Amino acid sequence: MFTTSNYQELYWPKANDDDIASLQTLVADTLLNLNGRFSNQNTYKNIDLSYNNKMNASVCRKITFKSAQDMSATNFKIFGRQNDVDIQEIVQGPNNNTVTSTNYYDYIYKIEHTGVVGGNVSIGTDKIGFFTLATLDVKNYRKSLEYGINFVIDPQNGAGVSYNIFGSLNRKRGLYQDLINKKYFYELFDVNESTTEFYNITTITALILIKVITNTQNYPLTAQILQI
């Protein structure tokens, strides 16, 4: 993520099956080796999807488990975080398919497995979710506050992308969807687009939250946020 005092660029790379962990054989009483694309190559432990990783990504996504074998008797327990809230979730293993978590994560501490041990699994991320929350400068007391968001779809003629852009005046701890449901975030734009688009926002807001609802072709996306 590139950022200055009035400009932020949030990047959404294509989702891959090995974003969290490359294909590996389960070993009893051993944690999953978190050695995927988003991993810290120095430790192969915690996964940071939100900021300052080698992918230059700023995302909060669901987690996927993929196997060509029947691993339905194995449960995977995710220990993670979303918007400073710790989450624990159990996901039943795949059966020659891909299964997806219920929660969205911007950070993964570890992933355990229980039940029948055996078979190979890779752990990736889903194509939908949230961009990392963008914080704006509202302390300079200008007479007017305007924001421009350039939402870039690569390629620009890619169909099957829809998203919501939300604003908020106060940062709150909590899961993003819960905060949306409780009206801490208010909807600025509800978009179903197939091209790159620029939005001018004159509503005063201290935070910008972008939810990617569909991305059927798994396109890379970029949100360029400029405070005017």
N, C-alpha and C positions, 0 to 999 in steps of 0.2 A: 504494500500500500504506500503510495506517495502522498504526502500531506504537507501543506503549509498552513499558515494561520487562517487562510480563507479558501483553501482549495483541498479537496480530498478525492482520491481516486480509489474506488473499491473494485477489486477484480474477482470474477467468478469463473474459475477454470472448469473445463469439462469434467463431469463425474467419471471416475474410473473404479473398476472393481478392486483395485489394490491401493486406494488412497490412504487407507489406515494400516493395512497389513498385507504383504504379499503372500501368495499361496504357500501354505505350510501344513505339516502334519501335526495334529494335536498330540501332546504328551501329557500323561497324567500328572496332576499336582504342579503344573507349570502354566504360568500366564501366557497369553498370546504374545508373540513377538511383534510389537508395533513398529514395523519397519517399512511402511508404505511410503507413498510419494510425499505425504505431509509430515513424515517423521523427523525427529531430531536425530540426525545420523551419528551424533556423538554418544547418544544414550540408548536409542531405540526404545524409549519408554513413553513419556507423555506426548500427546498429539495436540498441537495448537492449530486450529482451523481458522482462527480469527485474525491474527496479526503476525507480521514479521517472520513468516516461515519462508522456506526457499521457493515455494510456489507463488509468493507475493499475493496470496489470496486473502479475502476478507469475507468469510462465509460462516454460516451456521446451518448444518445439514443433518438429515437423517443418516443413519449408518446401515450399510447393507452387508449381508453375509452370503457368500456364493460358494457352492460346492457341486461337483458332478456326481457326488455320492449321496447316499441316504444318511444324513446326520440329524434326523428329526428327534432322535432320542437324546441328543445333546442340547443343553441349555447354555446360552452365552449371557453373562452378566456384564453390562456396561456400567462403568463408573465414570461419569462425565459431568459437564457443566453447561449451562446456558444462561447468559446474562447475569453472571455472578451467583447463580443458584445451582447447587449441586444436585445431580440427578443420578438415580440408580434404576436400571431397567433390565429385565430378563427377556431375551429373545430366543424362541425355539429355533433350533438349527434347521438348515435347508435340506431339501430332499431332491437332489439333482435340479436345483433351481436357485433363485435368489430370494431371500427374505429381508424385510426392512424393519428398522426400529420404529417405535411410535413417536419418540421424542426427537427433537433437533438438538444438535450439540455444536458448541464452538470450541470445546476442549474435552479431551479424553484422558483420564488418568490411567486406567487400565481396563482390560477385558479378561474376565475369568471364564472357565467352562466347567460344567459339571455333567454327570450322567455318563452315558456310553462314550468312551474315548476311542477315537479312531477316525481315519479319513482326513482329507485335505480340505482346507477352507481358506478363502481370501476375504478380506474385509475392505469395503469401499464406502463411497458416499453416494447419496441419491442426487437426482437432477434438480430437485426443488428445495426450498428452504428460505432462509433469510440472509441478506447481506448483513455484515457487522453494523451495529448501530453507529451512526455518524453524529458526532457532537459539533454544534455550530457555536460561533461567537456571538453572544447576545449581551455582552457587558460593555460594549463601546458606546451605547446610548445614542446611536445615530437616529436621525429623524425617521428614516425608513429602512426596513430590512427586507432585502429581496434575495432570492436564491435561484440559481439555475442548475438544473439537473440534466445532463446529457446521458441518456441511457443507450449504450452502444450494444447492438446485437451483431455478432460476427459469425457468419456473413450477414451483411445488412439486409438481405432479402430473405432471411430465414423465417419461416412460418412456425406457428405453434408455441409462441412465447406470450405469457400473460403474467402480470405482476400488479401489486398494489404498492403505492407510496403513502406512507403514514408520517405524521408529524406529532410532536409532543412538546410541552413546555417544561416538563420535569422528568428527570431520570428516576426510574423506579426499579428496584430489584424485583425479579419475577420472570416467569416464562413469557416470551413475547406474545403468544396467542392469548394467554390469560389477560395480559395488559391491554391488548386490543379489545377483547370482549368486555373488559371493565371500563373502556373508553378513556384510558390514560393516553392512548394513541388515537388520533382522529385521521380519517382517510382524506388524503389530498388528491390522489388520482387512482382510478381503477382502470387498468390498461390491458387491452388485448392487441398486441402489436406484432408486425412482421418486419418492421424497419427500425433503424436507429431513430431516436426521437429526442427533442429538446423540450424541457418543461420550465416555465417561468413561474416561480412561487412567490406570491406577495403576502401570504398568510404568515404571521410571525410564529416561528417555531424554533425551539432550541435543539431539537433532535430530528433526524431523518431515519426512518426504518423502511427498508424495501423488502417486500415478501415476494419471492418468485413462486408463482402458483403452478404454472405449467412451463415445461421446456422440453417438448417431445423429441426434438432432434439433438438434445444435449449440446446446445451451442455455448461457447464461451460468451460471457457478458461482462460489461464494464459500466459502472455508475460513476460519472464524473460530477462532483458536487462543488459548485462555486458559489461563495457568498459574495454578493455584489455590494 
